[in-house]
Amino acid sequence: MHAGARVAGRGGLAAGMWIGATVVGLAVGGFVFHFPGSFGEPTLQPSAAIFGALIGAVTGLAVGVAQLVALGARGRRGRLVAWMALGIGITHALNDAMPVAIGIVGVSALAGLAMGASYAAIVGDRRTLPVLLVGAAWALGLVAAAMASSALGLPWTETPVGWSTHRAIEGIVVGLAWAPVAVIAGVLGRLRADGQTMLLPS
């Protein structure tokens, strides 16, 4: 096998594993911590924002660690975990706290802005298009998750397991919508430039 083919194969494997880790992490975060949060409060809820940020950050930490494990990470690994913790923490806080009048598109747009901005600030990517893609895909993933919930009639049962299943499915939808776009935007290459991953080609 030619060196170029081996490099491409390793890069594709890394991307697939990163996407899979993201989807699984968000699904588990949805089931355990009810990511992406419970949007629909009649008024702004500051206390819910604080609690949502905390449990969202825990989800983000878990997702970031799963991504690192999938990539066989080394080096300055804290940036990826910090990005996930901040971006997902803000997303959960917004969904738990924002009034319903802003609409699901509005709250998702704010969450997308937070995800894109935290990527630029923490990972250090200042290129406009990748930052916009990371943020826009996150926002669209959240909207798609809400639409999927409505189409599927979630939750199927008004029980703790029913609600957890509901959020896990939303997490899967967000992950499937966002992670491939993040790869296309060059997120993994940026992490490789930071010396954080082993599986990506050099």
Secondary structure as UniProt FT lines:
FT   HELIX           3..33
FT   TURN            35..36
FT   HELIX           46..71
FT   HELIX           78..97
FT   HELIX           100..102
FT   HELIX           103..118
FT   HELIX           119..123
FT   HELIX           128..152
FT   HELIX           160..184
FT   TURN            185..186
FT   HELIX           187..193
FT   TURN            194..195
//
